């Protein structure tokens, strides 16, 4: 027995699986021998069994009667295997499965291992032929040792370890199979891609707690939670925060501390999703913590079932919004994965850049308030771009292009990127408007530090979000101001595409808006709601179901804007149509008025080409007498330039005169210029 024990202690998962495989083959041989006159007849009918029998005989049972060989093999299989994780042994311990029940499980999956067993089962079945074992056959095979197999088979089905192929048939004719995902894990295969919806990560590939770029308080909390999970006081750990912000890394560090890997799962639809049933046994077989990503919309609650198996823990990576319910979160703790602060961002950028230096690291960390995962992805893309261009260091343009690559993946289906360049010198506006815009720029630059500069009670109420409302007539520079703001801050600007988020179905508009706001927060881009009065309308008296749901959308937007942690600019031509509650939530309100003569003169000078031939008195008269908005001046310069191109000349006074008169005709007004 000492030799047997030594062999057992050296077992690998694949070796332990092979022992169970030969054990079930021995069981089948015993049954076949009872119904045949001789061994020659058995091997003549099932010639492929010769190889299996020879392998078993060479491992210590040669010359033994089958009953003694089966008992010897039972001791060999169930002997201690040291501290190594053996999937079948772990499965038996977690689900209370005895040796014979595990053999039934192996028998149900034999066809997955060797298709020739299918022909054997077909001959052995009573009733309609099947290539998979039926309940009736398993009852016949294990009646002597187990008695009624209904209870162990019911346990296997409830745990998700076996499935019924033909549930419409009588119970005795139910054909059983082991899900392919579980069979691979039973065999000791630990491949990274388990299924399109599940990925396995080994413990050594996970970050340890000391390697996480998190605050010391968060690290201490994770260590405490790991101890609680190990003791069984907590069964589920929920980590809330934006996507790509280290939620799964935090859960992975906890799993590594417990000596486990991780099964990352996405796309589960609800408690009735059959994939939930696989998580318990799969996690047990792989010695892993299932980490399920959930993203409920605001006001939505996701029911989380408890994974089967008494020792199965669960990790949930959840967004900031929505609720959780169900047995899976009854004994749970929740931690928050906050967006990294400036110090943490500096370390993340450095880790992502690797050996390549960045000269403006301090400015970069203060400017871009991205999530941790997006920082690492952007830094690696920027380093790759620098390498491609043969530069030792990363420059600002590399980071900008890397960020835009991430933006395109996440935002281009929801919003449209607006080209930004220039500074405030390109905007002709009143002194008061410019003061407010400079105040807005300052608010955006210091949005994180502002909380530290006010009273403690007030600081706790402040978020890092900045909300600005630009109001005024069309063509007065609202959109241009938003572009210049983005340019001066070094951030990208995305305009909301209403057609991509507004939906006629109830609740879908809120989901689309939440997705847009969440992506914009993660990537730290400025969001532009052009003509925002279309969304931020005043609430009305409820006279129909349409009014009720329109008010629900408005209420959702009020709450989401208040919790938004990015920069958002809303422009409107009709401020009176915007609900007053929205205006109260705006941090900065900038009023854009039609330009005065001096401002119009500057706008003309900014738009006209440097080589124009417009006479100074003409330009002065146009600026003084023609009360055009910036948008109208832009259109007039475009038309004058086209006229000049047709004439093969530079823009002259006559071209400008014709263009101005055209703008007045378009507006249905009389031009004040002299004829």
C-alpha distance (Angstrom), angle and dihedral (degrees) to the residues before:
residue distance angle dihedral
X1 . . .
X2 3.83 . .
X3 3.81 90.1 .
X4 3.79 89.8 49.9
X5 3.80 90.7 49.9
X6 3.81 91.8 50.0
X7 3.79 90.2 51.1
X8 3.80 90.5 48.4
X9 3.79 92.4 50.0
X10 3.82 91.1 55.7
X11 3.78 93.2 52.1
X12 3.79 121.8 132.9
X13 3.83 122.6 -155.9
X14 3.81 90.0 -102.5
X15 3.82 91.6 46.9
X16 3.80 92.2 49.6
X17 3.81 89.7 49.8
X18 3.81 89.5 52.9
X19 3.81 90.7 54.0
X20 3.81 90.5 54.7
X21 3.80 89.7 45.1
X22 3.81 91.6 56.0
X23 3.81 90.1 43.3
X24 3.79 92.5 59.1
X25 3.82 90.6 44.1
X26 3.82 88.7 54.1
X27 3.81 88.3 50.9
X28 3.82 90.7 52.1
X29 3.82 90.8 47.3
X30 3.80 90.6 53.7
X31 3.79 90.2 52.6
X32 3.80 92.9 45.4
X33 3.81 91.9 49.0
X34 3.81 90.9 57.4
X35 3.80 92.2 58.2
X36 3.83 98.5 42.9
X37 3.78 131.9 69.5
X38 3.81 95.9 -132.4
X39 3.79 144.7 -0.9
X40 3.78 89.3 -106.0
X41 3.79 89.0 60.5
X42 3.84 91.6 49.8
X43 3.80 93.2 50.7
X44 3.78 91.7 42.4
X45 3.80 89.9 56.4
X46 3.84 94.4 40.0
X47 3.82 105.3 25.0
X48 3.83 93.9 168.5
X49 3.85 88.9 67.5
X50 3.82 89.8 70.5
X51 3.79 91.5 76.8
X52 3.81 92.9 48.3
X53 3.81 92.3 47.4
X54 3.82 92.3 48.8
X55 3.84 90.2 51.1
X56 3.80 91.8 51.1
X57 3.81 92.6 45.1
X58 3.81 92.1 52.6
X59 3.81 89.4 54.3
X60 3.77 96.1 66.8
X61 3.84 109.8 -70.5
X62 3.81 100.5 87.8
X63 3.78 110.4 137.9
X64 3.81 94.0 11.4
X65 3.80 121.5 125.3
X66 3.81 110.6 -108.8
X67 3.81 94.0 -108.2
X68 3.82 91.4 53.7
X69 3.81 91.1 43.2
X70 3.81 90.6 52.6
X71 3.82 91.8 50.4
X72 3.81 91.5 46.2
X73 3.79 89.6 51.2
X74 3.80 92.0 48.3
X75 3.81 89.7 57.6
X76 3.79 90.6 45.6
X77 3.82 92.7 51.6
X78 3.80 98.0 42.6
X79 3.82 95.4 43.7
X80 3.78 118.2 115.9
X81 3.79 112.8 -77.5
X82 3.77 99.2 -165.0
X83 3.79 120.4 -118.3
X84 3.81 95.3 -44.5
X85 3.79 117.1 121.4
X86 3.81 107.4 -110.7
X87 3.84 110.8 -173.9
X88 3.81 97.3 -147.2
X89 3.79 93.4 45.9
X90 3.82 90.7 48.0
X91 3.81 90.5 48.2
X92 3.79 92.3 52.5
X93 3.80 92.1 49.6
X94 3.81 95.3 46.4
X95 3.80 96.7 46.3
X96 3.80 101.3 30.3
X97 3.83 93.5 -114.8
X98 3.80 116.2 162.7
X99 3.80 125.6 -148.0
X100 3.81 96.1 -89.7
X101 3.80 92.9 47.9
X102 3.79 89.7 53.2
X103 3.81 88.6 50.3
X104 3.83 89.2 53.8
X105 3.78 88.3 51.6
X106 3.80 90.2 51.4
X107 3.79 90.7 47.2
X108 3.83 90.7 53.1
X109 3.81 89.2 55.4
X110 3.80 100.6 39.6
X111 3.80 92.5 103.7
X112 3.81 88.5 59.5
X113 3.82 88.4 58.7
X114 3.79 99.9 40.1
X115 3.81 121.6 8.5
X116 3.82 90.8 -156.0
X117 3.79 89.0 76.4
X118 3.81 86.3 67.1
X119 3.80 91.6 69.3
X120 3.81 89.9 46.8
X121 3.82 91.9 52.2
X122 3.79 91.2 47.2
X123 3.81 90.8 57.6
X124 3.79 93.1 44.7
X125 3.83 96.7 49.4
X126 3.78 122.2 105.2
X127 3.81 109.4 -137.8
X128 3.81 126.1 1.5
X129 3.79 112.7 14.8
X130 3.79 120.8 -104.6
X131 3.78 131.9 177.5
X132 3.80 88.8 -143.5
X133 3.82 125.3 63.4
X134 3.78 116.0 -96.5
X135 3.79 129.6 -144.8
X136 3.80 87.7 -106.5
X137 3.82 92.6 55.1
X138 3.81 93.5 47.1
X139 3.79 89.2 49.6
X140 3.81 89.2 53.0
X141 3.81 92.8 46.4
X142 3.83 96.4 48.6
X143 3.81 102.3 28.0
X144 3.78 92.0 103.8
X145 3.82 96.8 49.9
X146 3.83 101.6 29.9
X147 3.77 107.1 19.5
X148 3.79 109.7 -153.4
X149 3.82 108.5 25.8
X150 3.81 94.3 -168.4
X151 3.80 94.5 94.8
X152 3.85 98.0 50.1
X153 3.82 90.7 42.3
X154 3.80 90.5 50.0
X155 3.81 88.6 51.5
X156 3.81 90.8 51.3
X157 3.81 91.3 50.2
X158 3.81 94.5 46.6
X159 3.79 90.7 51.1
X160 3.80 90.4 51.9
X161 3.81 92.7 -117.2
X162 3.80 94.8 122.1
X163 3.80 132.7 26.8
X164 3.78 131.3 -155.2
X165 3.80 110.9 -121.4
X166 3.82 96.2 -164.0
X167 3.84 109.2 27.9
X168 3.82 91.1 166.7
X169 3.84 91.1 67.5
X170 3.84 124.9 86.2
X171 3.79 111.0 -79.5
X172 3.81 95.2 -108.3
X173 3.82 88.8 57.0
X174 3.79 95.8 49.1
X175 3.81 107.6 129.5
X176 3.80 113.7 -144.3
X177 3.79 132.8 -149.4
X178 3.79 137.4 175.3
X179 3.83 114.3 -125.6
X180 3.80 108.3 -104.4
X181 3.82 91.6 -125.3
X182 3.81 91.1 57.8
X183 3.78 94.0 42.6
X184 3.81 90.9 56.6
X185 3.80 89.3 50.8
X186 3.83 90.9 47.6
X187 3.80 87.8 55.6
X188 3.80 89.8 56.8
X189 3.81 95.4 -108.6
X190 3.80 111.4 152.1
X191 3.80 101.6 -178.1
X192 3.81 117.2 163.9
X193 3.82 98.4 -124.3
X194 3.79 106.2 55.0
X195 3.81 95.6 167.9
X196 3.82 137.1 -24.5
X197 3.81 87.4 -87.4
X198 3.81 100.3 39.1
X199 3.81 134.8 56.1
X200 3.79 128.2 -175.2
X201 3.79 122.6 -143.3
X202 3.78 119.7 -170.0
X203 3.84 119.3 -131.0
X204 3.80 93.0 -110.1
X205 3.82 91.4 56.8
X206 3.82 92.4 56.6
X207 3.79 125.4 89.8
X208 3.77 117.1 -109.8
X209 3.79 122.0 -127.8
X210 3.80 90.5 -102.8
X211 3.83 90.9 54.8
X212 3.81 96.3 54.0
X213 3.79 116.2 105.9
X214 3.80 96.2 -134.1
X215 3.78 136.9 120.0
X216 3.81 116.4 -79.8
X217 3.80 89.8 -115.0
X218 3.82 91.4 55.9
X219 3.83 90.9 47.4
X220 3.80 90.7 52.3
X221 3.81 90.9 48.6
X222 3.81 91.1 52.0
X223 3.78 91.7 51.2
X224 3.81 90.2 50.9
X225 3.80 92.3 48.6
X226 3.82 90.7 49.3
X227 3.81 89.0 56.8
X228 3.81 91.4 48.5
X229 3.81 91.5 49.9
X230 3.79 90.8 49.0
X231 3.80 91.3 52.0
X232 3.80 93.0 47.6
X233 3.80 95.0 -119.8
X234 3.80 89.2 117.2
X235 3.81 121.7 38.5
X236 3.80 101.3 178.5
X237 3.81 132.3 39.4
X238 3.81 116.0 -159.7
X239 3.81 118.3 -163.5
X240 3.80 113.7 -169.2
X241 3.77 126.4 -164.4
X242 3.80 144.1 94.9
X243 3.79 121.4 -49.2
X244 3.81 118.8 -87.9
X245 3.80 91.1 24.5
X246 3.78 104.4 115.5
X247 3.80 98.8 -86.8
X248 3.80 93.1 131.9
X249 3.81 91.7 38.7
X250 3.82 89.2 57.2
X251 3.81 91.6 48.8
X252 3.80 89.7 45.4
X253 3.80 91.3 53.4
X254 3.81 89.6 52.5
X255 3.82 90.0 49.2
X256 3.79 91.8 49.6
X257 3.79 89.7 50.8
X258 3.80 87.4 56.1
X259 3.82 91.2 49.6
X260 3.81 92.6 -109.2
X261 3.77 137.8 122.3
X262 3.78 125.1 -133.3
X263 3.81 134.2 -111.3
X264 3.80 107.2 -155.2
X265 3.80 110.3 -154.1
X266 3.80 129.9 -172.3
X267 3.78 135.9 173.1
X268 3.81 101.6 36.1
X269 3.81 107.1 157.7
X270 3.78 105.4 -159.7
X271 3.81 144.9 -48.2
X272 3.82 91.5 -62.2
X273 3.79 92.7 57.0
X274 3.82 104.6 117.8
X275 3.80 90.6 -141.2
X276 3.82 89.9 73.0
X277 3.83 87.6 66.2
X278 3.80 91.0 57.1
X279 3.79 95.4 52.7
X280 3.80 96.6 74.8
X281 3.81 98.5 52.1
X282 3.81 92.4 35.8
X283 3.80 91.6 53.6
X284 3.81 90.4 47.6
X285 3.80 93.2 49.5
X286 3.80 93.9 47.6
X287 3.82 94.9 37.3
X288 3.79 88.7 -126.3
X289 3.79 141.6 137.6
X290 3.83 111.9 -118.3
X291 3.81 108.5 -131.1
X292 3.81 110.6 -165.4
X293 3.81 119.7 -166.6
X294 3.82 112.9 -144.2
X295 3.80 127.5 178.1
X296 3.81 109.9 -175.8
X297 3.78 117.0 -177.0
X298 3.81 120.7 -119.9
X299 3.80 109.0 -72.9
X300 3.81 91.8 16.6
X301 3.80 123.0 116.8
X302 3.80 122.5 -156.2
X303 3.79 118.2 -152.4
X304 3.80 111.7 -138.1
X305 3.83 116.4 -160.9
X306 3.79 121.1 -149.0
X307 3.82 112.0 -103.7
X308 3.78 112.8 -115.8
X309 3.79 117.7 -107.0
X310 3.76 125.4 68.2
X311 3.82 94.7 -113.6
X312 3.79 100.6 42.7
X313 3.80 114.7 123.9
X314 3.79 123.4 -164.9
X315 3.79 136.0 -147.9
X316 3.81 122.4 -161.4
X317 3.82 123.8 -163.6
X318 3.80 103.2 -161.8
X319 3.81 135.1 175.3
X320 3.77 122.9 -117.1
X321 3.79 94.7 -97.8
X322 3.78 136.5 57.7
X323 3.79 130.4 40.5
X324 3.81 139.5 -94.6
X325 3.78 128.7 -140.0
X326 3.77 139.7 161.8
X327 3.79 138.6 74.7
X328 3.81 91.6 -60.7
X329 3.81 92.9 70.5
X330 3.80 100.2 38.9
X331 3.83 93.5 102.4
X332 3.78 99.8 32.4
X333 3.78 141.8 129.9
X334 3.81 125.1 -152.3
X335 3.80 127.2 -144.7
X336 3.80 127.3 -178.1
X337 3.79 123.3 -129.1
X338 3.79 101.2 -153.0
X339 3.79 123.9 -164.5
X340 3.84 106.0 -90.0
X341 3.79 117.9 -98.4
X342 3.80 123.5 -124.5
X343 3.81 94.4 -86.0
X344 3.80 92.9 50.2
X345 3.80 91.2 45.7
X346 3.81 90.1 54.9
X347 3.80 90.5 55.3
X348 3.80 92.3 46.1
X349 3.81 93.6 50.4
X350 3.80 89.3 48.7
X351 3.80 91.5 50.2
X352 3.80 91.1 48.9
X353 3.82 95.2 47.0
X354 3.79 91.0 51.2
X355 3.79 111.8 -176.0
X356 3.81 93.3 -6.9
X357 3.78 116.3 97.5
X358 3.79 128.1 -138.7
X359 3.78 117.6 -153.8
X360 3.82 97.6 -154.5
X361 3.82 98.9 44.6
X362 3.80 93.8 136.4
X363 3.79 93.3 51.1
X364 3.80 91.3 45.0
X365 3.80 93.5 52.5
X366 3.77 92.6 48.4
X367 3.78 94.6 46.5
X368 3.80 104.6 44.4
X369 3.80 114.4 57.6
X370 3.79 96.6 -173.7
X371 3.79 130.0 153.2
X372 3.80 117.4 -93.9
X373 3.79 96.6 -108.5
X374 3.79 92.6 49.0
X375 3.81 90.5 48.9
X376 3.80 91.2 55.0
X377 3.80 92.5 45.6
X378 3.80 92.8 47.3
X379 3.81 92.5 46.1
X380 3.80 92.6 51.6
X381 3.80 91.6 47.6
X382 3.81 90.3 48.7
X383 3.82 91.4 49.5
X384 3.81 90.3 49.1
X385 3.81 90.6 50.5
X386 3.80 91.0 50.5
X387 3.81 90.2 49.2
X388 3.80 91.3 49.4
X389 3.80 90.1 54.5
X390 3.80 92.8 46.1
X391 3.79 97.9 -112.4
X392 3.80 123.7 142.1
X393 3.80 93.5 -150.9
X394 3.80 134.7 46.8
X395 3.80 116.2 -115.1
X396 3.78 130.6 -157.8
X397 3.80 93.2 -100.3
X398 3.83 90.3 57.4
X399 3.80 90.4 55.9
X400 3.80 92.2 45.3
X401 3.82 92.9 51.6
X402 3.81 91.8 45.0
X403 3.80 90.4 52.1
X404 3.78 91.0 49.6
X405 3.79 90.5 52.0
X406 3.80 88.8 57.2
X407 3.80 91.2 44.4
X408 3.78 92.0 54.2
X409 3.80 91.2 54.3
X410 3.80 94.9 50.6
X411 3.81 107.8 26.2
X412 3.78 112.2 28.1
X413 3.80 93.8 86.9
X414 3.81 91.5 51.4
X415 3.80 104.3 35.8
X416 3.80 142.0 12.6
X417 3.78 122.6 -115.1
X418 3.81 113.7 -124.9
X419 3.79 119.1 -148.3
X420 3.81 110.4 -117.2
X421 3.80 131.7 -166.3
X422 3.80 139.2 133.7
X423 3.79 134.9 49.6
X424 3.79 140.1 -104.6
X425 3.83 92.2 -74.7
X426 3.80 87.4 75.4
X427 3.80 92.8 61.2
X428 3.80 119.0 82.9
X429 3.79 106.3 -158.4
X430 3.78 139.3 134.4
X431 3.80 119.8 -75.8
X432 3.80 90.5 -110.9
X433 3.81 92.8 52.4
X434 3.81 91.2 48.4
X435 3.80 91.0 50.0
X436 3.80 90.6 54.1
X437 3.81 91.5 47.5
X438 3.80 91.4 51.2
X439 3.81 88.6 48.8
X440 3.81 88.7 51.8
X441 3.80 91.2 50.7
X442 3.80 90.0 50.6
X443 3.82 91.0 48.7
X444 3.81 90.0 52.6
X445 3.80 94.2 48.0
X446 3.81 94.0 49.8
X447 3.81 98.8 35.1
X448 3.82 92.7 121.7
X449 3.79 98.6 40.9
X450 3.80 94.0 45.0
X451 3.79 91.6 79.0
X452 3.81 90.0 59.5
X453 3.82 92.3 50.8
X454 3.80 97.5 58.9
X455 3.78 134.0 61.3
X456 3.80 117.0 -62.4
X457 3.80 94.9 -116.2
X458 3.80 92.0 47.7
X459 3.81 93.1 43.5
X460 3.79 91.7 58.3
X461 3.81 88.8 59.1
X462 3.81 94.8 51.9
X463 3.78 122.6 90.8
X464 3.78 128.5 -166.2
X465 3.79 90.4 -107.4
X466 3.82 121.6 114.5
X467 3.81 119.4 -160.7
X468 3.82 120.5 -170.1
X469 3.80 130.6 -178.2
X470 3.81 119.0 -156.3
X471 3.81 110.4 -165.7
X472 3.77 130.6 179.5
X473 3.81 145.2 93.2
X474 3.79 121.0 -49.5
X475 3.78 115.2 -80.8
X476 3.80 97.5 24.5
X477 3.82 95.8 117.7
X478 3.81 104.9 -93.1
X479 3.80 96.7 133.6
X480 3.81 91.3 40.0
X481 3.81 89.3 53.6
X482 3.81 90.2 52.4
X483 3.81 90.0 51.6
X484 3.80 92.4 48.7
X485 3.81 90.7 47.8
X486 3.81 90.2 54.7
X487 3.79 91.0 46.7
X488 3.81 94.9 50.8
X489 3.82 90.9 47.4
X490 3.82 92.9 46.4
X491 3.80 92.4 -123.9
X492 3.79 132.7 128.1
X493 3.80 120.7 -110.0
X494 3.80 123.5 -140.1
X495 3.79 124.4 -170.9
X496 3.80 116.6 -145.3
X497 3.78 112.8 -115.3
X498 3.81 103.2 -146.0
X499 3.81 92.8 -162.7
X500 3.82 90.2 62.2
X501 3.81 95.9 54.6
X502 3.81 108.6 25.4
X503 3.79 108.4 89.6
X504 3.79 131.4 177.6
X505 3.82 91.8 -138.7
X506 3.78 117.4 91.9
X507 3.80 113.8 -98.2
X508 3.80 95.8 4.6
X509 3.81 94.5 99.9
X510 3.80 90.4 55.9
X511 3.82 90.4 49.9
X512 3.79 91.6 50.7
X513 3.79 92.8 48.2
X514 3.79 92.2 46.7
X515 3.80 90.5 52.1
X516 3.80 91.0 50.1
X517 3.81 94.0 47.4
X518 3.81 91.9 46.4
X519 3.81 93.8 51.0
X520 3.81 91.9 46.4
X521 3.83 90.4 51.5
X522 3.81 92.8 49.2
X523 3.81 93.6 50.8
X524 3.83 97.2 36.0
X525 3.78 98.4 -129.5
X526 3.79 126.2 150.5
X527 3.78 111.7 -106.2
X528 3.80 118.0 -145.6
X529 3.80 120.0 -158.3
X530 3.80 100.3 -167.9
X531 3.81 113.2 -162.4
X532 3.79 87.6 9.5
X533 3.79 93.8 177.3
X534 3.83 86.5 81.8
X535 3.83 88.3 69.7
X536 3.80 104.1 24.2
X537 3.78 96.1 55.9
X538 3.77 124.2 154.0
X539 3.79 116.7 -91.2
X540 3.76 115.3 -108.8
X541 3.79 136.8 -151.4
X542 3.77 109.7 -83.2
X543 3.80 107.2 -110.6
X544 3.80 98.4 144.8
X545 3.79 140.7 14.5
X546 3.81 88.9 -97.7
X547 3.82 90.3 60.0
X548 3.79 90.8 48.9
X549 3.80 94.9 53.1
X550 3.82 92.8 41.7
X551 3.80 87.8 55.9
X552 3.81 90.1 48.7
X553 3.81 89.6 56.0
X554 3.80 90.3 50.0
X555 3.80 91.7 48.5
X556 3.80 90.5 49.9
X557 3.80 91.4 51.3
X558 3.80 90.8 49.9
X559 3.80 91.1 54.7
X560 3.81 95.0 41.6
X561 3.79 93.9 49.3
X562 3.79 89.8 51.5
X563 3.81 92.3 52.4
X564 3.82 94.8 39.5
X565 3.81 110.9 120.0
X566 3.79 99.0 -167.2
X567 3.80 134.3 72.3
X568 3.78 116.6 -83.3
X569 3.80 128.7 -179.7
X570 3.80 120.0 -163.7
X571 3.81 118.8 -165.9
X572 3.80 125.0 -166.9
X573 3.78 139.9 172.6
X574 3.80 91.1 -160.2
X575 3.79 109.9 47.1
X576 3.81 90.1 167.5
X577 3.82 89.5 67.9
X578 3.81 93.4 57.5
X579 3.78 116.5 97.2
X580 3.81 110.3 -104.8
X581 3.81 89.7 -129.1
X582 3.81 89.0 65.6
X583 3.79 92.1 51.3
X584 3.81 90.7 52.2
X585 3.80 89.9 54.8
X586 3.79 93.8 52.9
X587 3.81 114.4 104.9
X588 3.81 93.4 -158.0
X589 3.81 128.2 22.5
X590 3.81 114.7 -168.0
X591 3.78 120.1 -168.3
X592 3.82 115.1 -149.8
X593 3.80 112.8 -160.2
X594 3.81 128.4 -173.3
X595 3.83 107.2 -84.4
X596 3.77 123.1 -95.8
X597 3.86 120.4 -128.9
X598 3.82 93.9 -89.6
X599 3.80 90.9 48.8
X600 3.81 91.5 46.7
X601 3.81 89.7 52.4
X602 3.80 90.0 54.1
X603 3.82 91.6 47.7
X604 3.81 90.7 52.0
X605 3.80 90.2 50.2
X606 3.79 92.2 48.7
X607 3.81 93.1 50.9
X608 3.81 103.1 38.9
X609 3.81 116.4 86.2
X610 3.79 115.8 -104.1
X611 3.81 91.7 -118.0
X612 3.82 95.5 54.3
X613 3.81 121.1 136.5
X614 3.80 98.9 -149.3
X615 3.78 110.0 140.7
X616 3.82 114.2 -116.9
X617 3.88 95.3 -125.3
X618 3.82 89.5 51.7
X619 3.79 91.8 50.5
X620 3.81 91.0 47.1
X621 3.81 91.5 50.4
X622 3.81 92.8 48.5
X623 3.82 91.7 48.9
X624 3.81 92.6 46.8
X625 3.82 102.3 40.7
X626 3.84 104.0 30.1
X627 3.82 110.9 72.7
X628 3.80 95.7 -159.0
X629 3.79 125.3 157.1
X630 3.77 122.6 -123.6
X631 3.79 90.9 -100.4
X632 3.80 92.0 52.5
X633 3.81 91.0 48.1
X634 3.80 89.2 51.8
X635 3.81 91.0 52.0
X636 3.81 91.6 47.1
X637 3.82 92.2 52.4
X638 3.81 90.7 49.4
X639 3.81 91.6 52.0
X640 3.82 92.7 45.4
X641 3.82 89.6 51.2
X642 3.82 90.6 51.9
X643 3.81 90.8 50.7
X644 3.81 89.6 50.4
X645 3.80 91.6 50.6
X646 3.80 90.8 51.9
X647 3.83 89.7 51.6
X648 3.79 93.2 44.3
X649 3.79 91.5 -122.4
X650 3.77 141.4 105.5
X651 3.81 118.7 -94.2
X652 3.81 109.2 -71.7
X653 3.79 135.9 -174.9
X654 3.81 91.7 -94.7
X655 3.81 91.9 52.9
X656 3.79 90.4 50.4
X657 3.81 92.3 46.9
X658 3.81 91.9 52.0
X659 3.81 92.0 47.5
X660 3.82 93.7 50.2
X661 3.81 92.2 49.7
X662 3.78 89.3 50.3
X663 3.83 91.1 55.1
X664 3.81 90.5 53.6
X665 3.82 91.4 49.3
X666 3.79 89.6 52.1
X667 3.80 89.8 52.6
X668 3.83 92.2 46.0
X669 3.81 92.1 -119.9
X670 3.80 135.4 124.0
X671 3.80 115.7 -102.4
X672 3.85 111.1 -123.4
X673 3.81 93.8 -150.2
X674 3.79 118.4 111.5
X675 3.77 114.4 -101.4
